[in-house]
Amino acid sequence: MIPAPFRYHRATSVEDALEALREPDSKALAGGMSLLPLMKLRIGRPELVVDLGRLELAGIERADGAYAIGALTTWDALSRVEELRGEGLEAIADCARGIGDLQVRNRGTIGGGLAHADPAADMPAVAVALGLELVARSAEGERTIAASDFFLGPFTTALAAGELVTAVRVPAPPPGSGSAYAKVEHPASGFALAGAAALVTPAGARVALTGIAGGPVPVADPEAGFGGIEVYGDRFAGEEYRRHLARVVVRRALERARARAEGRGS
Amino acid sequence: MTEVIGVPRPRIDAPEKVTGATRYAADGWVHGLLHARLVLSTEAHALIRAIDVEAAREVPGVVAVLTAADLPTATDASDRTAEPLAREEVVFAGQPIAIVVAETEAAAEDGAELVAVELEPLDVVVDVEAAMAPGAPLARRPSEGAGGDLESIHAGVDHGEEDEPAEPLSANVLGRVRRSAGDVAAAFAVSAAVVEGTFRTPWVYQAYLEPQTATAWQEPNGTLVVSTSTQGSFVTRSELARAFGLPEDRIRVVAEPLGGAFGGKFALIEPLAAGAALALGRPVRLALTRTEDFLSMNPVSAQVTHLRIGALEDGTLTGLEARMIVDRGANAGWGLEGITSSLVAGPYRWQAHDVVGYGVLTNRFTFGAYRGPGAPAAAFALETLLDELAAALGLDPIELRLRNAVVEGDVAISGTPYATIGAVEVLERIREHPLWAARHELPEGEGVGIAVGHWPGGNEPAAAVCRVDKDGTMTIVTSAVDMSGVSTGFAAIAAATFGLEPEKVRVVLADTASGPYAGASGGSKVTYTVGTAVLRAAAAAREKLLAAASEELEIAPDDLEVVDGVVRAAGAPDRSITVAEIASKALRFGGRYEPIEGHGGSAQTSGAPSVAAHLAHVRVDRETGEVAVLRHVVAQDVGRALNPALVQGQMRGGVAQGVGWALYEELVHDEHGRLLTTSFMEYAIPNAERVPEIETLIVEVPAPDGPFGAKGIGEAPVVGAPAAIVNAVAAATGARLRELPMTPARVWSALHEQTR
């Protein structure tokens, strides 16, 4: 449980972090809730760890009809933020509240969690369903990546080497919207066996699943089912059971999102 | 007068534990200490062809890389004490092959990953039933000698008849125990209902908070000292003496405060640390990581039980027929087949029984004990079928059990008569509970289940010393390991016996060099055996006290009483002298009285089984298969609750672990015998959010030979808890699960079957 030797750099600014992250085999450290266990098991062996902990990248701002969530905002903070309670953004707090345990929620961050791209992580499904965008910076500049383009596979994202997620943009849904996240979790890890995020707007519904495949999966037509999606199975939850759970959580998330959109649910 | 017995008091070690001040086995410091890391086998069954240690030796800080040939072991036996590092044959994935010893933990870990082991794979045996068939591949090449005497610690049951096999079996079957009486076929023939089933329980990890840890060094005079997290200091000393061919008086075992054990801490880690320290002549600490502990230690056996039982129209139980297969893993020394084949009869009377237990070798771990070893699996099978029998006969499940519950004078199928047993009393207590009456008025998806579990308890001679100081305080010295608050119980026993306030009693848990003998902490026997020795030691000291007080007060000893540290004339309390005054007169130059001290011993021969009845209230999510235990009630016969707070703690802890058996805990290997559940990210335990409110009902049917009537109570409360939850799921859904744990997928499949 002692990591392989590595060098450590505490970033003093985003620019400083980006400069340090130009080194091959470097890793950015945010809350450390995924990176550090991997390093302790020596599965992750970065040469250089760039600690973002001192950067001022936490907090939520509103501008131009959207919210910008700082990449270092913790799950616990997200589960408590008043601004995200209404307007169809309820799924974010739903989801954050169910991640890991309190210690993990106190340390883990939205930027780190999304960039880690665990195939069973909860928030990627919310990111896809709610149409979140990731703001990525590098020495060359800044770009915005839609969540639906961000997750490429297990632990794989559209981030280029040396690129850092600095914020997550949340477009405000139209009035009369509601959203929700529902999951069935593994009793040991707390990761989703199947999790579904749903956004219901006056224009229609958008749903995404997690835990069943290599990353978040948008569900084009929830009413039609998702027979075409290849579902993963393991010894704890086989393919048939997981496919069934996916149906259950999609229905539960949709029902709750719809109720919230209609002003009924909490 | 201060009431002592029956009054709840905090544990005497509570302040240091809740403030984090307790020094556990990994916290002590020895000058020149080295740190060890293990190299574990990646194959479940293989021959070691070569071990390349050169790269590891070159890591800065690495002092040595030791393999089996480097350890000064003294026997050719192939159990884990005698062969701490695999010599030629590896028999499970996770078996230690080498030890890297370094100046720092980090260097040891850097070195361990550079040790290259070349293994030649052999046939891997992972299916315990297939392993029994003649011609099956063998989990271990045939060899001489398997040592150790650990079974007797755990339960006071015999091992049954060693039956000559009438059936062809492979050499993987190392144990076969048969218990039979009467004509089972005839008993079934006259039965109004007969039910049967096959029940499976998995390998379950003890999940102690503190991973296994030991530190070993040699004193200047050559004595080997081992400071360790263990349940038994004397048994560890004997095992080390056997492993390294040392006389017992050249070994001192110091049992440090225990961070949980539950049956899993018996002389597994000490030979590794001691072997390295003896080989290098320097202090060595081995503190396992959680994953090493999962991989290399000794969880409890998986079991397969085929059970068939019958009853007459009025509910009288008739025949019991069982075939019980115990997966020993690679443990050739002993198995749970003796214990489990005795306990499958439950605390009930049978007209005829025929039970066969098998202990079978596979390439999974080497099994160890876990709180009531063999008992939860047996109760799962029996208590499930008793509910089915009650349903078939149209009887109330508690009524069926009450009609057949053993009473004093009945004889267990092990042949041991019940000298005391509270089976009827706990069942009557649970029947009165409002939850039982309300079970038919619950919301959809909820249900209440009942089950009973018992544990026979063990015995072992023990001794204790009692000493009174000049300030009137008392010290009790024993060599027992405090696994569950027993020293707080010792203080109560000594205080009540002597006539002191319990706050004035200190308990010293001594090492093997300085304390009187006590057996290991296991088998629910410490309060029953060591507690009795403490009582006698305090009584002996009290005699010394009264002899001195009699001279001082000029009153005959028989006319004196001792109340809260004051000796006084019975009926004339103004004629008195304090314990402190008498002790002061004794403990000084030229004093006239013998020190106020006593020695007490016990050699219990009678059993004092404890029995518990459970009500579990569950809610089942029919869509996902998830089960939540909403509430749990446990009524246990404890003989006498010396300290009800500690007794309730044992009852709650047992139920919590029963929730783990029922719903969460399962060690899983792949088809090559490699463990898949190597951390708490894969292995689920009932965390605080999942343990329900537990209501404890203390029932007291005194044990004639127990201190103040107390029985050994630690193991009984886990035994019936899983079965109660199984029966509750059946009540909620109609689905009867035959395999533990009841994971969401298994429950969903069972419900799915119903609707197909």
Interface residues (C-beta under 8 A of the other chain):
Chain A: M1 I2 A4 P5 L41 R42 V184 H186 P187 A188 S189 L193 R235 F236 A237 G238 Y241 H244 L245 V248
Chain B: E105 A106 E109 D110 E113 T289 R290 T291 E623 T624 G625 E626 L663 Y664 V668 L676 F680 M681 E682 Y683 A684 I685 R690 T743 P744 A745 W748 S749
